[in-house]
Amino acid sequence: MIGRLSGILLEKNPPQLLVDCNGVGYEVNVPMSTFYNLPGLGEKVVLLTHLTVREDAHILFGFGTAEERNVFRQLVKITGVGARTALSILSGMSVADLVQAITLQEAGRLTKIPGIGKKTAERLLLELKGKLGADLGAAGGAINSDATSDILNALLALGYSDKEAMLALKHVPAGTGVSDGIKLALKALSKA
């Protein structure tokens, strides 16, 4: 119904904004990823939106990118995942990180988000598999292989952050075995 808002940013109270669109103030809930990229108060802002209609409220959610909005819409379709949980997921990790976690079937990365337990994480992995990141392989290298997943898990177990581990994986050629891949990734991390 309301797909886009363009107006003046009047208030910023995370996660809610007040946007003046020609004299009408819209309250919009946004994920923190969008919140951090907002202009200052009194400046023009453009948000892609999703309107949720409930029995007791009409709630408007805003997003800085079409990818965020599309992921939000996929998340709210899942049983047990409401709009607030979807907003929390998008606030806790970027769209790219979520797509990687889904592609690699890593429930552990999802359970780090407040409000996401093991069962919800497993449901997300099951429901979103194949729906998000179909072209991730082109963007992220050899992300789809089991060996890559094992290498990533080994690096995470050694105490490296998700970001460090993913950067190290870029130095591992496609088709590399697990043990050789771990060695190459560790070598790349030692140079960083």
N, C-alpha and C positions, 0 to 999 in steps of 0.2 A: 504494500500500500504506500508507505513512505520509503522511497529507495535511496534518497540522497538529500542531505541538508547543506545549504550554503548560507553562511551568515556570519555575524560577529560573535566572537567568544566572550561571554559575559562573566562566567564563573567557572572555576576549576576546583572541584572537591573530589579527589579520587574515590571511586571510579566514575563519578558523575560530573557532567558538564552542563552548562546552561548556554544555549546558542540562540541568539536573537536573529530570527529570519523575518525581516520586514515587519517588525513590531510584535511578532509572536515568539515567545520564549519556549524552546523545546529542551526538556530535560533528557539527556542522553547518557547512557552508561557505556563506557569504553574500556577495553582491556588496557593494561599498563603499557603494552608495546605501542599503542596508539597515543596514550596519554603523554608519554615522554617525547613524542614528536610533534606535539601541538605548538602552535604559535602562542605569543603572549596575549594577555587579556586585552580586549579592545581591537584585536586584529581579526581579519577574515579567516574563516576556517571552512573547509569542505570535508564532509564525512559521508561515507556510504553507510546506509542504515538497514536495520532489520527490526521490524515491529512485531513484538510478541503480544498477543491478545489472550488474556486470562479472564477468568470469571470475575476477579476482583481488581484487575488493573490492565492497563495498556502500557507496555514498557518498550522504550525505544533504545536500541543498541547501535553504537556507531563504530566505524572502523576506518582506518587510514588507507587500507589497501583492499582491493577486490579479493585477494587471496585470503586475508583474514576473515572477511565476511563469508566466503565460501566454506572455509573450514568451520567457522561458527555454525553455519547452517547444517553441515554434515554432523557436527557434534550433537546438536539439539535433537536430531532425529533418533539418537540412540536411547533406548529405554534406560531410565535411571540417570540420565545426564540432562539436567535442566539448563536453562540459560545462564544462571549464576555459575554453575560448574564449568560450562563451556567458556565463560568469561575468565574464570580462574585458570583454566588450562592455557588459554591464549596469553594470559598475563604471566604465567609461569615459564613458558618456553615459546620461542619463535615458531612460525609456521614451518620453516625449514627443519628445525630440530624435531618438531612433532612428526613431520613426514618421515624423517630418518628413523625415529623411534618406532613408528608404525611399520615401515619397510623392513627394519631389522628385528621386529617383534620383541622389543625390549620393554617389558613391563616395569622394570626397575627405574628407568628414566622417568616414567609417568608417575610412579608412586612418590617421587620427590616433590610433586606439586601438592600444596596443601589442599586437603579435601578429596584426594584421589587415593583410594585404598587399592589393595591387590586385586580384588574382584572387579572393581570399576576399570582398572587399568587393563585387565585381561579382556573385559568386554569391549573396551575401546580398540584394542589390537585386533580382535576378531571382527568387529563390525566395520572398521575402517580399512582393513586390509584390501588392497586393490582399488579403493576409492580415492585415496590421497597419494600423490607422488608417483603417478604412473610414469612420468618422464624424469624421475629423480636420477636414474642411472646415467643420463646424459649430463646432468649437473654435478653429480657427486662421485663420478668414477665408478669403481666396481663395488658399489654399495650392496648390490643384491645378493652376492654370493654368501654361502654359509661360512666360508673361510674368513671373509671380511668381518662378519658378525663375531666370529670366535676371536679374531685379532682385537677387535674393538672391546669385547668383554674382558680380554686379558689385560689390556691397557687400563681399563676402568678399575679392575681388581688390583692393579699395581698402584693405584692412587692418583692416576692422571685424571684431569677434568674431562668432561664431554668434549669441550672445545679443543683441548690439546690432543685428545685421542683422534678426533675427526681430522684435524690438521695433519697428524702423523700418517693417517690412512691414505692421504693424497700422495704420499711418497712410496706407497706399496703398489707395484704394478698388478694389473688384473691377472688372475689365474695363479698368483703366488700362493704357496702352501701356508698353513697356519704358522708353523715354527719359523720358516724363513720370513714370513710377513711380520711376525712379532719382532724379529731381529732388525729388520729394515725400519720398522716404526720406531723402535727404541733408539736406533742410530739417528734417525731424523730428529727425535726429541732431544737427544743429547747435544745436537748442533744448535738447537733453537735457543 
